[in-house]
């Protein structure tokens, strides 16, 4: 599997053989890594929502699954938490 571009750039920024910047590149690398991790969390939240909604839409209901309103409410809760994290409030 290929390394995501943000992580490849972060590695390049911290490689002493590729030092091209006046400022400390580790700060930029840390931010790229933080953004990559946040992006992974956002993708996971979207995948959860799609999986739950598809299960519900396709008639899957074993008495334990969430209805559409509950799925949306839980997704919004996850989304709000991730937005707060992205904005630096967490």
Secondary structure, 3 states (H helix, E strand, C coil): CCCCHHHHHHHHHHCHHHCCCCCCHHHHHHHHHHHHHHHHHHHHHHHHHHHHHHHHHCCCCCCCCCCHHHHHHHHHHHHHHHHHHHCCCC
